[in-house]
Amino acid sequence: MPELPEVETVVRGLRRSVLGKTVTDIVEHRPGTVRSSYTDAEHGAITAVSRRGKYILIMTSKRRKFIIHLRMTGKLIYTDDRNSTSSHCRAAVIFADNSALIFDDVRTFGSIRIIPEESLSPQIEALGPEPLSRRFTADYLKEQAQQRKIAIKTLLLDQRVIAGLGNIYAIEILHASGIDPRQRADTLNEARFAAIVSNTKTILKKAIRLNGTTISDFRRIDEKSGSFQEFLAVYQKKTCRCGNPVEKTTISGRSTYFCAVCQR
Protein backbone atom coordinates (compact mmCIF):
# COMPACT_ATOMS: atom_id res chain seq x y z
CA MET A 1 0.00 0.00 0.00
CA PRO A 2 1.32 3.47 -0.82
CA GLU A 3 2.31 5.18 2.43
CA LEU A 4 3.11 8.81 3.20
CA PRO A 5 6.30 9.12 1.08
CA GLU A 6 4.66 7.44 -1.91
CA VAL A 7 1.53 9.59 -1.68
CA GLU A 8 3.64 12.73 -1.24
CA THR A 9 5.61 11.73 -4.34
CA VAL A 10 2.36 11.43 -6.31
CA VAL A 11 1.13 14.80 -5.01
CA ARG A 12 4.33 16.53 -6.10
CA GLY A 13 4.05 14.96 -9.52
CA LEU A 14 0.44 16.11 -9.84
CA ARG A 15 1.39 19.67 -8.96
CA ARG A 16 3.88 19.68 -11.82
CA SER A 17 1.46 18.08 -14.29
CA VAL A 18 -2.15 19.08 -13.69
CA LEU A 19 -2.29 22.38 -11.79
CA GLY A 20 -4.34 24.85 -13.84
CA LYS A 21 -5.81 22.21 -16.12
CA THR A 22 -9.57 22.24 -16.61
CA VAL A 23 -11.49 19.03 -16.00
CA THR A 24 -13.96 18.32 -18.81
CA ASP A 25 -15.02 14.77 -18.02
CA ILE A 26 -14.51 11.80 -15.73
CA VAL A 27 -14.83 8.43 -17.42
CA GLU A 28 -15.56 5.57 -15.06
CA HIS A 29 -14.48 2.15 -16.32
CA ARG A 30 -15.41 0.28 -13.15
CA PRO A 31 -18.69 1.22 -11.44
CA GLY A 32 -18.20 2.43 -7.89
CA THR A 33 -14.70 3.81 -8.41
CA VAL A 34 -15.95 7.40 -8.57
CA ARG A 35 -18.49 8.70 -6.08
CA SER A 36 -19.61 12.25 -6.74
CA SER A 37 -22.01 14.70 -5.14
CA TYR A 38 -22.53 16.19 -8.60
CA THR A 39 -24.35 15.05 -11.72
CA ASP A 40 -22.36 17.29 -14.09
CA ALA A 41 -18.70 17.14 -15.14
CA GLU A 42 -18.12 20.90 -14.89
CA HIS A 43 -15.60 20.65 -12.10
CA GLY A 44 -13.52 23.62 -13.25
CA ALA A 45 -9.76 24.05 -13.23
CA ILE A 46 -7.46 22.42 -10.68
CA THR A 47 -6.28 25.08 -8.24
CA ALA A 48 -4.45 23.06 -5.57
CA VAL A 49 -3.14 19.57 -4.85
CA SER A 50 -2.27 18.48 -1.32
CA ARG A 51 -2.00 15.46 0.95
CA ARG A 52 -3.49 14.52 4.31
CA GLY A 53 -2.17 11.23 5.63
CA LYS A 54 -2.54 8.80 2.73
CA TYR A 55 -5.29 10.85 1.05
CA ILE A 56 -4.74 13.00 -2.03
CA LEU A 57 -6.81 16.20 -2.07
CA ILE A 58 -7.46 18.11 -5.30
CA MET A 59 -9.31 21.44 -5.24
CA THR A 60 -10.96 23.06 -8.26
CA SER A 61 -12.11 26.54 -9.28
CA LYS A 62 -15.72 25.36 -8.91
CA ARG A 63 -15.04 24.84 -5.20
CA ARG A 64 -15.11 21.08 -5.54
CA LYS A 65 -12.83 18.70 -3.72
CA PHE A 66 -11.51 15.41 -5.12
CA ILE A 67 -10.50 12.96 -2.40
CA ILE A 68 -8.39 10.13 -3.80
CA HIS A 69 -7.35 7.12 -1.77
CA LEU A 70 -5.01 4.69 -3.51
CA ARG A 71 -5.55 1.90 -0.94
CA MET A 72 -3.56 -1.28 -1.64
CA THR A 73 -2.62 -1.07 -5.31
CA GLY A 74 -4.01 2.17 -6.73
CA LYS A 75 -1.86 4.51 -8.76
CA LEU A 76 -2.33 7.65 -10.85
CA ILE A 77 -0.79 7.87 -14.32
CA TYR A 78 -0.55 11.17 -16.18
CA THR A 79 -0.70 11.03 -19.99
CA ASP A 80 -0.78 13.64 -22.75
CA ASP A 81 -3.22 11.46 -24.72
CA ARG A 82 -6.77 11.15 -23.39
CA ASN A 83 -7.17 7.92 -25.37
CA SER A 84 -4.34 6.19 -23.53
CA THR A 85 -5.25 3.50 -21.03
CA SER A 86 -3.58 1.07 -18.65
CA SER A 87 -3.85 -2.60 -17.74
CA HIS A 88 -6.17 -1.95 -14.81
CA CYS A 89 -7.74 1.42 -15.63
CA ARG A 90 -10.73 2.02 -13.34
CA ALA A 91 -11.38 5.68 -14.19
CA ALA A 92 -9.86 8.60 -16.08
CA VAL A 93 -10.02 12.34 -15.43
CA ILE A 94 -10.04 14.11 -18.80
CA PHE A 95 -8.67 17.65 -19.23
CA ALA A 96 -9.50 20.35 -21.76
CA ASP A 97 -6.14 19.97 -23.53
CA ASN A 98 -6.92 16.25 -24.11
CA SER A 99 -4.44 15.06 -21.49
CA ALA A 100 -5.71 12.68 -18.82
CA LEU A 101 -5.10 11.30 -15.36
CA ILE A 102 -5.66 7.54 -15.26
CA PHE A 103 -6.69 5.86 -12.02
CA ASP A 104 -5.22 2.35 -12.24
CA ASP A 105 -6.00 -0.17 -9.50
CA VAL A 106 -5.35 -3.91 -9.70
CA ARG A 107 -7.32 -4.88 -6.60
CA THR A 108 -10.02 -2.19 -7.03
CA PHE A 109 -9.98 -1.02 -3.39
CA GLY A 110 -9.07 2.57 -4.26
CA SER A 111 -11.59 5.34 -4.79
CA ILE A 112 -12.23 8.88 -5.98
CA ARG A 113 -14.79 10.98 -4.12
CA ILE A 114 -15.93 14.41 -5.27
CA ILE A 115 -17.60 16.62 -2.68
CA PRO A 116 -18.10 20.35 -2.06
CA GLU A 117 -14.89 22.04 -0.95
CA GLU A 118 -16.41 23.09 2.37
CA SER A 119 -17.66 19.59 3.20
CA LEU A 120 -15.81 17.60 5.82
CA SER A 121 -14.70 14.00 5.40
CA PRO A 122 -15.08 11.97 8.63
CA GLN A 123 -12.12 9.76 7.68
CA ILE A 124 -9.83 12.74 7.20
CA GLU A 125 -11.11 14.62 10.23
CA ALA A 126 -10.26 11.59 12.40
CA LEU A 127 -6.59 11.53 11.36
CA GLY A 128 -3.83 12.26 13.84
CA PRO A 129 -1.06 14.81 13.27
CA GLU A 130 1.26 14.62 10.29
CA PRO A 131 4.53 12.97 11.35
CA LEU A 132 6.60 15.71 9.71
CA SER A 133 4.70 18.45 11.52
CA ARG A 134 5.63 20.24 14.74
CA ARG A 135 2.69 18.59 16.46
CA PHE A 136 4.36 15.19 16.27
CA THR A 137 6.68 15.24 19.28
CA ALA A 138 8.01 12.77 21.84
CA ASP A 139 5.66 14.22 24.47
CA TYR A 140 2.68 13.77 22.15
CA LEU A 141 3.60 10.17 21.33
CA LYS A 142 4.20 9.33 25.00
CA GLU A 143 0.78 10.73 25.89
CA GLN A 144 -0.88 8.61 23.21
CA ALA A 145 0.99 5.51 24.36
CA GLN A 146 -0.20 5.86 27.95
CA GLN A 147 -3.78 5.51 26.76
CA ARG A 148 -3.26 2.22 24.91
CA LYS A 149 -1.85 -1.06 26.19
CA ILE A 150 -0.75 -2.23 22.74
CA ALA A 151 2.46 -3.03 20.90
CA ILE A 152 4.44 0.03 19.84
CA LYS A 153 4.17 -0.98 16.18
CA THR A 154 0.39 -1.14 16.46
CA LEU A 155 0.41 2.37 17.90
CA LEU A 156 2.48 3.71 15.01
CA LEU A 157 0.06 2.21 12.49
CA ASP A 158 -2.99 3.82 14.10
CA GLN A 159 -3.97 6.63 11.71
CA ARG A 160 -5.80 8.38 14.55
CA VAL A 161 -2.44 8.72 16.30
CA ILE A 162 -0.14 9.43 13.33
CA ALA A 163 -1.39 10.15 9.81
CA GLY A 164 0.29 8.41 6.91
CA LEU A 165 2.55 5.79 8.46
CA GLY A 166 2.16 2.25 7.16
CA ASN A 167 3.73 -1.15 7.63
CA ILE A 168 7.01 -0.61 5.78
CA TYR A 169 7.98 2.64 7.47
CA ALA A 170 6.83 1.60 10.94
CA ILE A 171 9.12 -1.44 10.64
CA GLU A 172 12.08 0.64 9.45
CA ILE A 173 11.55 3.35 12.07
CA LEU A 174 11.52 0.85 14.92
CA HIS A 175 14.67 -0.82 13.60
CA ALA A 176 16.46 2.52 13.38
CA SER A 177 15.30 3.26 16.94
CA GLY A 178 16.51 -0.11 18.28
CA ILE A 179 13.07 -1.00 19.60
CA ASP A 180 11.40 -4.41 19.46
CA PRO A 181 8.10 -3.86 17.56
CA ARG A 182 6.35 -6.20 20.01
CA GLN A 183 7.17 -4.10 23.07
CA ARG A 184 4.18 -2.55 24.76
CA ALA A 185 3.97 1.13 23.93
CA ASP A 186 3.23 2.28 27.47
CA THR A 187 6.47 0.71 28.78
CA LEU A 188 8.82 2.84 26.68
CA ASN A 189 10.79 5.66 28.29
CA GLU A 190 11.13 9.24 27.07
CA ALA A 191 14.43 8.60 25.28
CA ARG A 192 12.82 5.89 23.18
CA PHE A 193 9.87 8.06 22.22
CA ALA A 194 12.34 10.77 21.23
CA ALA A 195 14.23 8.26 19.08
CA ILE A 196 11.05 7.16 17.34
CA VAL A 197 10.04 10.75 16.53
CA SER A 198 13.53 11.66 15.30
CA ASN A 199 13.88 8.55 13.13
CA THR A 200 10.36 8.96 11.78
CA LYS A 201 11.17 12.41 10.45
CA THR A 202 14.60 11.37 9.11
CA ILE A 203 13.38 8.22 7.33
CA LEU A 204 10.28 9.82 5.83
CA LYS A 205 12.23 12.80 4.51
CA LYS A 206 14.79 10.51 2.89
CA ALA A 207 12.06 8.31 1.40
CA ILE A 208 10.36 11.38 -0.08
CA ARG A 209 13.66 12.56 -1.60
CA LEU A 210 14.00 9.13 -3.21
CA ASN A 211 10.39 9.16 -4.53
CA GLY A 212 9.14 6.48 -2.14
CA THR A 213 9.47 2.71 -1.98
CA THR A 214 8.57 0.45 -4.90
CA ILE A 215 8.09 -3.13 -3.73
CA SER A 216 5.46 -4.25 -6.23
CA ASP A 217 2.78 -1.87 -7.50
CA PHE A 218 3.78 1.66 -6.53
CA ARG A 219 4.82 3.99 -9.36
CA ARG A 220 5.12 7.75 -9.74
CA ILE A 221 2.60 9.43 -12.06
CA ASP A 222 5.14 9.09 -14.89
CA GLU A 223 5.20 5.32 -14.25
CA LYS A 224 8.77 5.42 -12.87
CA SER A 225 9.67 3.56 -9.66
CA GLY A 226 10.79 5.00 -6.36
CA SER A 227 14.19 3.97 -5.00
CA PHE A 228 13.98 3.97 -1.20
CA GLN A 229 13.69 0.16 -1.31
CA GLU A 230 17.45 0.15 -1.90
CA PHE A 231 17.90 1.50 1.65
CA LEU A 232 15.52 -0.74 3.59
CA ALA A 233 17.23 -2.28 6.62
CA VAL A 234 14.93 -5.14 7.61
CA TYR A 235 11.67 -5.06 5.67
CA GLN A 236 11.49 -8.33 3.70
CA LYS A 237 15.18 -8.90 4.40
CA LYS A 238 16.76 -12.18 5.52
CA THR A 239 19.80 -10.66 7.21
CA CYS A 240 20.17 -7.49 9.26
CA ARG A 241 23.03 -5.11 8.60
CA CYS A 242 24.60 -6.38 11.81
CA GLY A 243 24.89 -9.83 10.21
CA ASN A 244 22.23 -11.55 12.29
CA PRO A 245 19.09 -13.06 10.78
CA VAL A 246 15.98 -10.94 10.44
CA GLU A 247 13.02 -12.45 12.24
CA LYS A 248 9.45 -12.33 11.00
CA THR A 249 6.28 -12.28 13.06
CA THR A 250 2.73 -10.95 12.81
CA ILE A 251 1.51 -7.93 14.75
CA SER A 252 -2.07 -6.75 14.37
CA GLY A 253 -2.43 -8.89 11.28
CA ARG A 254 0.58 -7.36 9.52
CA SER A 255 3.86 -9.08 8.66
CA THR A 256 6.60 -7.61 10.81
CA TYR A 257 10.37 -7.85 10.33
CA PHE A 258 12.90 -7.10 13.05
CA CYS A 259 16.39 -7.95 14.34
CA ALA A 260 16.33 -9.51 17.79
CA VAL A 261 19.92 -8.34 18.38
CA CYS A 262 19.57 -4.70 17.29
CA GLN A 263 16.02 -4.23 18.60
CA ARG A 264 15.44 -4.82 22.31
C-alpha positions as CSV (number, residue, x, y, z in Angstrom):
1,M,0.0,0.0,0.0
2,P,1.3,3.5,-0.8
3,E,2.3,5.2,2.4
4,L,3.1,8.8,3.2
5,P,6.3,9.1,1.1
6,E,4.7,7.4,-1.9
7,V,1.5,9.6,-1.7
8,E,3.6,12.7,-1.2
9,T,5.6,11.7,-4.3
10,V,2.4,11.4,-6.3
11,V,1.1,14.8,-5.0
12,R,4.3,16.5,-6.1
13,G,4.0,15.0,-9.5
14,L,0.4,16.1,-9.8
15,R,1.4,19.7,-9.0
16,R,3.9,19.7,-11.8
17,S,1.5,18.1,-14.3
18,V,-2.2,19.1,-13.7
19,L,-2.3,22.4,-11.8
20,G,-4.3,24.9,-13.8
21,K,-5.8,22.2,-16.1
22,T,-9.6,22.2,-16.6
23,V,-11.5,19.0,-16.0
24,T,-14.0,18.3,-18.8
25,D,-15.0,14.8,-18.0
26,I,-14.5,11.8,-15.7
27,V,-14.8,8.4,-17.4
28,E,-15.6,5.6,-15.1
29,H,-14.5,2.2,-16.3
30,R,-15.4,0.3,-13.2
31,P,-18.7,1.2,-11.4
32,G,-18.2,2.4,-7.9
33,T,-14.7,3.8,-8.4
34,V,-15.9,7.4,-8.6
35,R,-18.5,8.7,-6.1
36,S,-19.6,12.2,-6.7
37,S,-22.0,14.7,-5.1
38,Y,-22.5,16.2,-8.6
39,T,-24.3,15.0,-11.7
40,D,-22.4,17.3,-14.1
41,A,-18.7,17.1,-15.1
42,E,-18.1,20.9,-14.9
43,H,-15.6,20.6,-12.1
44,G,-13.5,23.6,-13.3
45,A,-9.8,24.1,-13.2
46,I,-7.5,22.4,-10.7
47,T,-6.3,25.1,-8.2
48,A,-4.5,23.1,-5.6
49,V,-3.1,19.6,-4.9
50,S,-2.3,18.5,-1.3
51,R,-2.0,15.5,0.9
52,R,-3.5,14.5,4.3
53,G,-2.2,11.2,5.6
54,K,-2.5,8.8,2.7
55,Y,-5.3,10.8,1.1
56,I,-4.7,13.0,-2.0
57,L,-6.8,16.2,-2.1
58,I,-7.5,18.1,-5.3
59,M,-9.3,21.4,-5.2
60,T,-11.0,23.1,-8.3
61,S,-12.1,26.5,-9.3
62,K,-15.7,25.4,-8.9
63,R,-15.0,24.8,-5.2
64,R,-15.1,21.1,-5.5
65,K,-12.8,18.7,-3.7
66,F,-11.5,15.4,-5.1
67,I,-10.5,13.0,-2.4
68,I,-8.4,10.1,-3.8
69,H,-7.4,7.1,-1.8
70,L,-5.0,4.7,-3.5
71,R,-5.6,1.9,-0.9
72,M,-3.6,-1.3,-1.6
73,T,-2.6,-1.1,-5.3
74,G,-4.0,2.2,-6.7
75,K,-1.9,4.5,-8.8
76,L,-2.3,7.6,-10.8
77,I,-0.8,7.9,-14.3
78,Y,-0.5,11.2,-16.2
79,T,-0.7,11.0,-20.0
80,D,-0.8,13.6,-22.8
81,D,-3.2,11.5,-24.7
82,R,-6.8,11.1,-23.4
83,N,-7.2,7.9,-25.4
84,S,-4.3,6.2,-23.5
85,T,-5.2,3.5,-21.0
86,S,-3.6,1.1,-18.6
87,S,-3.9,-2.6,-17.7
88,H,-6.2,-1.9,-14.8
89,C,-7.7,1.4,-15.6
90,R,-10.7,2.0,-13.3
91,A,-11.4,5.7,-14.2
92,A,-9.9,8.6,-16.1
93,V,-10.0,12.3,-15.4
94,I,-10.0,14.1,-18.8
95,F,-8.7,17.6,-19.2
96,A,-9.5,20.4,-21.8
97,D,-6.1,20.0,-23.5
98,N,-6.9,16.2,-24.1
99,S,-4.4,15.1,-21.5
100,A,-5.7,12.7,-18.8
101,L,-5.1,11.3,-15.4
102,I,-5.7,7.5,-15.3
103,F,-6.7,5.9,-12.0
104,D,-5.2,2.4,-12.2
105,D,-6.0,-0.2,-9.5
106,V,-5.3,-3.9,-9.7
107,R,-7.3,-4.9,-6.6
108,T,-10.0,-2.2,-7.0
109,F,-10.0,-1.0,-3.4
110,G,-9.1,2.6,-4.3
111,S,-11.6,5.3,-4.8
112,I,-12.2,8.9,-6.0
113,R,-14.8,11.0,-4.1
114,I,-15.9,14.4,-5.3
115,I,-17.6,16.6,-2.7
116,P,-18.1,20.4,-2.1
117,E,-14.9,22.0,-0.9
118,E,-16.4,23.1,2.4
119,S,-17.7,19.6,3.2
120,L,-15.8,17.6,5.8
121,S,-14.7,14.0,5.4
122,P,-15.1,12.0,8.6
123,Q,-12.1,9.8,7.7
124,I,-9.8,12.7,7.2
125,E,-11.1,14.6,10.2
126,A,-10.3,11.6,12.4
127,L,-6.6,11.5,11.4
128,G,-3.8,12.3,13.8
129,P,-1.1,14.8,13.3
130,E,1.3,14.6,10.3
131,P,4.5,13.0,11.4
132,L,6.6,15.7,9.7
133,S,4.7,18.5,11.5
134,R,5.6,20.2,14.7
135,R,2.7,18.6,16.5
136,F,4.4,15.2,16.3
137,T,6.7,15.2,19.3
138,A,8.0,12.8,21.8
139,D,5.7,14.2,24.5
140,Y,2.7,13.8,22.2
141,L,3.6,10.2,21.3
142,K,4.2,9.3,25.0
143,E,0.8,10.7,25.9
144,Q,-0.9,8.6,23.2
145,A,1.0,5.5,24.4
146,Q,-0.2,5.9,27.9
147,Q,-3.8,5.5,26.8
148,R,-3.3,2.2,24.9
149,K,-1.9,-1.1,26.2
150,I,-0.7,-2.2,22.7
151,A,2.5,-3.0,20.9
152,I,4.4,0.0,19.8
153,K,4.2,-1.0,16.2
154,T,0.4,-1.1,16.5
155,L,0.4,2.4,17.9
156,L,2.5,3.7,15.0
157,L,0.1,2.2,12.5
158,D,-3.0,3.8,14.1
159,Q,-4.0,6.6,11.7
160,R,-5.8,8.4,14.5
161,V,-2.4,8.7,16.3
162,I,-0.1,9.4,13.3
163,A,-1.4,10.2,9.8
164,G,0.3,8.4,6.9
165,L,2.5,5.8,8.5
166,G,2.2,2.3,7.2
167,N,3.7,-1.2,7.6
168,I,7.0,-0.6,5.8
169,Y,8.0,2.6,7.5
170,A,6.8,1.6,10.9
171,I,9.1,-1.4,10.6
172,E,12.1,0.6,9.5
173,I,11.6,3.4,12.1
174,L,11.5,0.9,14.9
175,H,14.7,-0.8,13.6
176,A,16.5,2.5,13.4
177,S,15.3,3.3,16.9
178,G,16.5,-0.1,18.3
179,I,13.1,-1.0,19.6
180,D,11.4,-4.4,19.5
181,P,8.1,-3.9,17.6
182,R,6.3,-6.2,20.0
183,Q,7.2,-4.1,23.1
184,R,4.2,-2.6,24.8
185,A,4.0,1.1,23.9
186,D,3.2,2.3,27.5
187,T,6.5,0.7,28.8
188,L,8.8,2.8,26.7
189,N,10.8,5.7,28.3
190,E,11.1,9.2,27.1
191,A,14.4,8.6,25.3
192,R,12.8,5.9,23.2
193,F,9.9,8.1,22.2
194,A,12.3,10.8,21.2
195,A,14.2,8.3,19.1
196,I,11.0,7.2,17.3
197,V,10.0,10.7,16.5
198,S,13.5,11.7,15.3
199,N,13.9,8.6,13.1
200,T,10.4,9.0,11.8
201,K,11.2,12.4,10.4
202,T,14.6,11.4,9.1
203,I,13.4,8.2,7.3
204,L,10.3,9.8,5.8
205,K,12.2,12.8,4.5
206,K,14.8,10.5,2.9
207,A,12.1,8.3,1.4
208,I,10.4,11.4,-0.1
209,R,13.7,12.6,-1.6
210,L,14.0,9.1,-3.2
211,N,10.4,9.2,-4.5
212,G,9.1,6.5,-2.1
213,T,9.5,2.7,-2.0
214,T,8.6,0.5,-4.9
215,I,8.1,-3.1,-3.7
216,S,5.5,-4.3,-6.2
217,D,2.8,-1.9,-7.5
218,F,3.8,1.7,-6.5
219,R,4.8,4.0,-9.4
220,R,5.1,7.7,-9.7
221,I,2.6,9.4,-12.1
222,D,5.1,9.1,-14.9
223,E,5.2,5.3,-14.2
224,K,8.8,5.4,-12.9
225,S,9.7,3.6,-9.7
226,G,10.8,5.0,-6.4
227,S,14.2,4.0,-5.0
228,F,14.0,4.0,-1.2
229,Q,13.7,0.2,-1.3
230,E,17.4,0.1,-1.9
231,F,17.9,1.5,1.6
232,L,15.5,-0.7,3.6
233,A,17.2,-2.3,6.6
234,V,14.9,-5.1,7.6
235,Y,11.7,-5.1,5.7
236,Q,11.5,-8.3,3.7
237,K,15.2,-8.9,4.4
238,K,16.8,-12.2,5.5
239,T,19.8,-10.7,7.2
240,C,20.2,-7.5,9.3
241,R,23.0,-5.1,8.6
242,C,24.6,-6.4,11.8
243,G,24.9,-9.8,10.2
244,N,22.2,-11.5,12.3
245,P,19.1,-13.1,10.8
246,V,16.0,-10.9,10.4
247,E,13.0,-12.5,12.2
248,K,9.4,-12.3,11.0
249,T,6.3,-12.3,13.1
250,T,2.7,-10.9,12.8
251,I,1.5,-7.9,14.8
252,S,-2.1,-6.7,14.4
253,G,-2.4,-8.9,11.3
254,R,0.6,-7.4,9.5
255,S,3.9,-9.1,8.7
256,T,6.6,-7.6,10.8
257,Y,10.4,-7.9,10.3
258,F,12.9,-7.1,13.0
259,C,16.4,-7.9,14.3
260,A,16.3,-9.5,17.8
261,V,19.9,-8.3,18.4
262,C,19.6,-4.7,17.3
263,Q,16.0,-4.2,18.6
264,R,15.4,-4.8,22.3
